[in-house]
Amino acid sequence: MAGDIQERIKRLIIDRRLPSGAPLPTETELMELLGVSRNSVREALKALQAMGIVEIRHGFGTYVGPMSMAPMIEGLIFRTVAGHYRGEDSLLQLLELREAVETGLIARLAGRIPAADLQTLDAITRQMEAEAAEGAVRAETDRAFHAALYGSLDNTLLSEVLEAFWDAFHRVRTDLVDVPTDPHVTLAQHRRILQAVRSGDALRAEEAIRDHFCNIRNRLRSPHHE
C-alpha cells in the first residue's frame, strides 16, 4: 500500500511535468486526490524524501526534490564499504566501473572537444602542475579535470553518473585505504590524456585513460594495503 502511494505521487509529478523546486499539492489535497489517510501520505512523502524525489520544508510545504544522484552515491558508498569489510575487492570493482564508463567515452571526444573546454583543461593541468610542485595534487583538481573532459558531451545524466562514481570512489578510498600517490605521475598522466584528445588520436586517448586507471589499480593493490 505504502509503495503504491509513492508511485502515485511520482506519477502526479510526471503527469503535471513539475520541475525541481515546484510545490506539490498539500497533504490534505493529496489525501483527497489519492483517497488515503494523512498518515499514509506522510509516510509516502518521507520515503520519497529519502530518495531525493521530494523535499519536505517544515512550515512551508512539500516540493519536488533536486532529483540528484545523492541516494545512488550513498548506496554505492555503503555497498563498497560493507564489501571491503567482508573481504571483497569492492573498491577495485568500483574503480573498474569508472574505468569502463570513461574508456567507453574517450574515443568520442578525441578531436572534438571545443576550444573553450580545451582552455579549461589547460588551466586545470597548470593547476595540477603547481600542486605537484608543492607535493600533492588535490582530489578536487583531479575531479575538475575529469568533469571538464566529458562536459562537451552535453549529457547531464552522464555527467551526474560520472560525478557519482567519482564521489563514491574518492570518499570510500579516503575512509578505507591510505593510497600512496606520486603527484608528478598524476600530472604526467593527465597531460597525456589531454594531448591525445587534443590531437584527435582516439586510440592514444583510450590508452592514456587505461594507463591512468591501471596506475590507480596498481596502487590499490600494493602490499602497503594488504
C-alpha positions in Angstrom: 0.0 0.0 0.0 2.8 2.5 1.0 4.7 1.7 -2.2 1.6 2.2 -4.3 1.0 5.7 -2.8 4.7 6.6 -3.5 4.2 5.5 -7.1 1.0 7.6 -7.5 2.8 10.7 -6.1 5.7 10.1 -8.5 3.1 9.7 -11.4 1.5 13.0 -10.3 4.9 14.8 -10.6 5.4 13.3 -14.0 1.9 13.9 -15.3 2.0 17.5 -14.2 5.5 18.0 -15.6 6.6 19.6 -12.3 10.3 20.7 -12.2 12.7 20.6 -9.2 11.6 23.1 -6.6 7.9 23.2 -7.7 5.4 22.9 -4.9 3.4 19.7 -4.5 -0.3 19.6 -3.5 -0.8 20.0 0.2 -1.2 16.9 2.5 -5.0 17.5 2.5 -5.1 17.8 -1.3 -3.1 14.6 -1.7 -5.4 12.8 0.8 -8.4 13.8 -1.4 -6.6 13.1 -4.7 -5.4 9.6 -3.7 -8.2 8.7 -1.3 -5.9 7.8 1.6 -5.2 8.8 5.2 -3.0 11.6 6.3 -0.5 9.1 7.9 -0.3 7.2 4.6 0.5 10.4 2.7 3.1 11.4 5.3 4.8 8.0 5.2 5.0 8.1 1.4 6.4 11.6 1.4 9.1 10.7 4.0 10.1 7.7 1.8 10.2 9.9 -1.3 12.3 12.5 0.6 14.8 9.8 1.4 15.2 9.1 -2.3 15.6 12.8 -3.1 12.3 12.9 -5.1 10.5 15.3 -2.9 11.7 17.8 -0.3 9.7 18.5 2.8 10.2 22.0 4.1 8.5 22.1 7.6 6.2 25.0 7.9 6.2 25.7 4.1 5.0 22.5 2.4 6.4 19.8 0.1 8.3 20.5 -3.1 9.7 18.4 -5.9 13.2 17.4 -4.9 16.5 18.0 -6.6 16.4 14.6 -8.3 20.1 14.3 -7.6 22.4 11.2 -7.6 22.9 11.5 -3.8 20.9 8.4 -2.9 22.9 6.4 -5.6 26.2 7.7 -4.2 25.3 6.8 -0.6 24.2 3.3 -1.8 27.4 2.8 -3.7 29.5 4.0 -0.7 27.7 1.8 1.7 27.9 -1.3 -0.6 31.6 -0.7 -1.2 32.5 -0.2 2.5 30.4 -3.2 3.5 32.0 -5.4 0.8 35.5 -4.2 1.8 35.0 -5.3 5.4 33.7 -8.7 4.2 37.0 -9.2 2.4 35.8 -8.3 -1.1 37.8 -6.2 -3.6 34.9 -3.8 -3.7 37.0 -0.6 -4.1 38.7 -2.2 -7.2 35.2 -3.2 -8.5 34.1 0.5 -8.2 37.3 1.6 -9.9 36.6 -0.8 -12.8 33.1 0.6 -13.1 34.6 4.1 -13.5 37.1 2.8 -16.0 34.5 1.0 -18.1 32.5 4.2 -18.5 35.4 6.6 -19.1 37.2 4.4 -21.6 33.9 3.9 -23.5 33.5 7.6 -23.8 37.0 8.9 -24.5 37.2 7.9 -28.2 34.1 10.0 -28.9 35.9 13.1 -27.5 39.2 12.8 -29.4 39.5 15.8 -31.7 36.0 17.0 -30.8 36.5 19.0 -27.6 35.6 22.7 -28.1 38.4 25.2 -27.8 36.9 26.8 -24.6 36.9 23.3 -22.9 40.5 22.7 -24.0 41.4 26.1 -22.4 39.7 25.0 -19.2 41.6 21.7 -19.3 44.9 23.5 -19.9 44.2 25.7 -16.9 43.4 22.7 -14.7 46.6 21.0 -15.9 48.6 24.1 -14.9 46.9 24.0 -11.5 47.9 20.3 -11.2 51.5 21.3 -12.1 51.6 23.9 -9.3 50.1 21.5 -6.8 52.5 18.7 -7.8 55.4 21.1 -7.2 54.1 21.6 -3.7 53.9 17.8 -3.1 50.3 16.7 -3.8 47.6 17.1 -6.5 44.3 17.9 -4.8 41.4 15.5 -5.3 39.2 18.4 -6.3 41.6 19.3 -9.1 41.5 15.8 -10.4 37.8 15.8 -10.2 37.6 19.1 -12.1 39.8 17.7 -14.9 37.5 14.7 -15.5 34.4 16.8 -15.3 35.7 19.3 -17.9 36.9 16.4 -20.1 33.4 15.0 -20.5 31.5 18.3 -20.3 31.3 18.8 -24.0 29.3 15.6 -24.4 26.4 17.8 -23.3 24.7 14.9 -21.5 23.6 16.0 -18.0 22.7 12.5 -16.9 26.1 11.1 -18.0 27.9 13.9 -16.2 25.9 13.2 -13.0 26.6 9.5 -13.2 30.4 10.1 -13.7 30.4 12.6 -10.7 28.5 10.0 -8.6 31.1 7.3 -9.4 34.0 9.8 -8.7 32.4 10.9 -5.4 31.8 7.3 -4.2 35.3 6.1 -5.1 37.1 9.0 -3.5 35.0 9.1 -0.3 35.5 5.3 0.2 39.2 5.5 -0.7 39.7 8.3 1.8 37.9 6.3 4.5 39.3 2.8 3.9 42.8 3.0 2.5 45.9 5.2 2.5 46.8 5.2 -1.1 50.4 6.4 -1.8 50.4 8.9 -4.8 53.1 10.4 -6.9 51.8 13.8 -7.9 54.3 14.0 -10.8 52.9 10.7 -12.2 49.4 12.0 -11.8 50.3 15.2 -13.6 52.0 13.3 -16.5 49.1 11.0 -17.0 46.5 13.8 -17.2 48.8 15.7 -19.6 48.9 12.5 -21.8 45.1 12.3 -21.8 44.8 15.9 -22.8 47.4 15.7 -25.5 45.7 12.6 -27.0 42.2 14.1 -27.1 43.5 17.4 -28.5 45.4 15.6 -31.3 42.3 13.6 -32.2 44.0 10.3 -31.7 41.2 8.1 -30.3 43.3 5.0 -29.7 46.0 7.0 -27.9 43.3 8.7 -25.8 41.8 5.4 -24.8 45.3 4.0 -24.0 46.1 7.1 -21.8 42.8 6.7 -19.8 43.5 2.9 -19.4 47.1 3.7 -18.2 45.7 6.2 -15.7 43.3 3.7 -14.2 45.9 0.9 -14.3 48.2 3.2 -12.2 45.4 3.7 -9.6 44.6 0.0 -9.6 48.3 -0.9 -9.0 48.5 1.5 -6.1 45.3 0.0 -4.6 46.9 -3.5 -4.9 50.2 -2.5 -3.5 51.5 -4.6 -0.5 51.1 -1.4 1.6 47.3 -2.1 1.7 47.3 -5.9 2.1 
